[in-house]
Amino acid sequence: MHTRSGLAMTAEKRYLVESRLAPVCRRFNLTSLRDLIGLLKVGHNTAVERAVIEAMTTNETFFFRDRVPFDLFRDVLLPQAITRNQGRRRLRIWCAAASTGQEPYSIAMLLQEAAPRLAGWQIDLVATDLSTEVIERAKLGLYSHFEVQRGLPVQWLIKHFAQVGEQWQISPSLRAMVDYRQLNLLQGFDSLGQFDIVFCRNVLIYFDAPTKADVLNRIAACLAPGGALVLGAAETVIGLTERLSPHAEHRGLYGHAAASASSVAPAPSITLPPVQPAVPVLPQLRVAIGR
């Protein structure tokens, strides 16, 4: 697990290993975890190896998770990037560990709201994840009623989704905005190019310190001058890399060490609708995109 995905499997996680890998044993007609381990040691069975990685990967996510990073994107990072890139009129954003797509689609919704300011711009919104299964789910943009209840303003559910049976599917225009790719953060990602904004939230917490440092240093290398890295609330670069440092005013925001201490004043922008405590059931509702 550590070699293939970076996950640090400590002794206290034994219960997690047992509960998540038991279905893998049944899927491949193995009688115990001991048999599964033996099969992995032999190697050359990529299907089993992939199934183990998929099973052990945590894919917890929801729309506008923790809210603050998206307010920061809307009010600070996006206006700043528009000003900085006015000459080339191109904006590149990367969502690492995108899981089933709620994070990149949340960003896509904010970008669509800011469309008048981005007319004529090239927007590259790249979303990656280790798991091929969740990437395929993200591409479909199809979510249960429970999933759209978590963090998504009801106004935006009606505006950006169409009901498909008992599920909700995000609009084709938003799905087309996101370039989904399978990617292992332990491997090189130079080929992705440089980014103005990188969201790498709630994945480093599963890595040990040397792995965190390695990933952060390589993210710093792909961060454009003046670019920003957004981490999860429980994550930091402090003590891990000297190439990045915290922003003086915005928690969870990091940039190149020489520049991140500068003050950035929030810019006026579109108001995100308030999050409703629950999304009401709207039976058989069909939303016509573009109306």
N, C-alpha and C positions, 0 to 999 in steps of 0.2 A: 504494500500500500504506500509506504513512504517513497520507494523508488519510482513507482509509476504515477503517483498523484500528489505526493508531498504531505499526505495526511499522517500525522503523528499518532500511531496506535499504541497508547499507553495501557498499562495493565488494568486500570480502572474502567477501561472501555470494553472489557470482555463481554459484558452483557449486550452491548450494542452490536458487537461482532456476531454474537450468537443469534440475536434476533433478526438481523438483516441478512445473514448468510444462510440461515435455515431454508428460506425459499429457493435460494440458488442451488442448494444440495438437492432439493426435491426436483427442480427443473432438469438437472443433469443426472438424475437417478443415482445419487450418492447417498450412502446411509448415514454419514456423519461428517462433521467438520474436519475430522482427521483425514478422511478420504479426500475431501476437497483440497486440503493442504498438500496432501501427497500428489494430487493431480497438478497443482500449481508448481510444485517443486520439479516435477518432470518437465514442465514447460511445453511449448509448441501447441498449446490449445488456446488460441486467441479468443475464442468464443467464451470460454470459462473465465479467462483473465478479464475480459471486458465486462462480463456479468458481475464479477466481484467488485470491480471499480465502480460500476453503475450503482450497485446495491449500497456501497459504503459511502457514496457521495451524498452530502446533505444539500437538499434543494429548497430550503425554506425561503420564500420570497412572497411579496405582495405589492400591489400597486402603491406608488408613492410611499414606500416603506420609510418610516422614521420622519417623513415630511420635510425636515430641515434641509437635507441635501438638495431637495428639489426646489425649495424656496431659494436656496443659495444659487443653484443653477439658473433659475429664472431671473433673479434680481441682481446677481453679481457676475457670475461666470459668463453667461451668454452675452449681456451687454458689453462686457470687457472684451470678449473674443471678437464681437462684431466691430468694435472700434479698432482693435489691434490688426484685424485681417481685412480691413476695408479695401486695401489695394488689390489683394488677390481674390477677394470675395469667395473664400472657401473655408468651411468649418469642418473639422474632423473630431469625432467623439468616439470613445471606445468604452463599452461596458464589458469588463472582464467578469467571469463567473456570472453570466446573465441568467442562468437557470431557465425557467419556463417562460421568460420573456417579459415579466411585469415591469422590470426596471427599464429596459430599453423602450418599451411601449409608453411608459410614463414620460420619458424624455421626448419621445416622438410627439406625444400630445402637446407638450409645452412648445416644441418647435413649430408645430402646426398653428398654435395660437399666436406665435411670433412671426408668422409667414409674411406679413406686410414689410417687416424690417429685413427679411431675408430674401426678398424677391430678386431673382437673378443670381443667387448664391448656389454653389455646389455644397451640399450637405452630405457628409459621409458619417453614418451612424453604424458602427461595427459592434456586433455583440458576439461574444465567444463563451464557450463552456467546455469543460472536460467531457461531459456526458453527451453522447450522441442522441440518447433517448429524449432528454429535455430540450435539446436543440430542435429536434423534429416537432415536438409539442409546441415550442415557441413559434416556429414558422407557421403553424396552423392558426395560432392566435385564438384558440378556442378554450373558453374557461367556464367552470361551473358557477352556479349562483353563489356558492360560498366564496369562491375566489374573487368574483367581482365585488363582493361585499367588503373585502378587506382593503380599505384605503382609497377606493375609487369613488369620487364624488358622483352622486346619482345623475347630475346634469351631464357629466361626461360619459356615463354609461349610455344614456339615451342618444347622445351626440355621436359617439364613436363606435358603438357596438350594434350588432343585429342579433336578434334572438334566433337560435337554431335549435329547435326542440326545447330541451330543458337547459341548454347551454347558451353562452354568449360568445360571439365571434367579433374580434376587432376588425375595423374597416379595412378593405383592400388597400386604400391609400396609405394607412399607417403601417400595414404589414410590408408594403413595398419600400418604406423608408429605412427598414432595418436589414442590414447584411449579416446574416447569421453564419457563424463558422465554428467548427469544432476545433478546440485549441487546448493544449496542456500547458499551463503556466510554467511548468518545470522545463519546458523546451523553448527553443529560441522563437521569438516573435518579432524579430527585426523586419521581416517581410511585410508586416502590417503597416509600416511607415510611421510617421510622426503624428501625434495627436495634440489638439489644443486642450481637450478635457478628457480625463480618464476616470471612470468610476470603477473602483476595485474594492467593493464593500463586502465585508463579512465572509471573506475567504481566507485571509492571512491568519485569522484566529485558529485555524486548523493546522497551521504549519509550525515547525520548530524554528528557533531563532535563525540558524544559518540559512534555511530555506526562505524565510521572510526577507532576510537581507539580500539574498540573491535576486529574488523577484523584484524587490523595490529598486535595486540598482539598475536592473534592466528596464523597468518602467521609466525610471529617470532618463535613461538613454533615448527612449522613444517619445519623451515629452517635449513638445515644441517650445521655443523660447517664450517665456511668459505664460506657459501652460499651467494647468492645475490638475492635481490628483485628489480625488475624494475617496476617503477610506470610511470604514464602518466606525460606529461610536466606540467600540472596544479596541480599536486598532490605532497604531501610531508608527511613525518612522523613527522616533527617538531611541537612540541606542542601537539602531540597526543599520543606518546609512548616513553618510555625511553629504550625500548628493541632494537630499531633500530635507526640507525643514518645515515646521508648522507655520501657517499664516498667523500673523499677530492678532487678527480680529475675528477670524472665523474658525470655529472648532471643526475638526475633521477635514480641513482643507490644507493641502501641502503643495509646495512648488519647489523649483530649483533653489538650492540653499542661498544663492546670492540675491534672489529676488523675492522670496516669499514673505519676508518681513515687512514689505511695503504695505501701506494702507490702501484699501480699495473701497471707495464709497459706493453704496448700492445705487443702482440706476432705476428710475421708474419703469415699470413694465406691466404686462397683463396680470390681472388678479386671478389667482387660482381659486375656483369655487370651493366653499367650505366642505369638509368631509362630513357626510351624513353618518349618523350612528349605524344605519343599516340601509340596505337597498331594498325597497319594497318589491314584492313579486309582481311582475308585469306580464300577465299571461298572453302568449302569442303576439307580443309586440314586435313589429318589424320596423326597422329604422332605415329610411331612404338616405343613403350617403349623398351629401352635397346639398340637401335642402336646407 
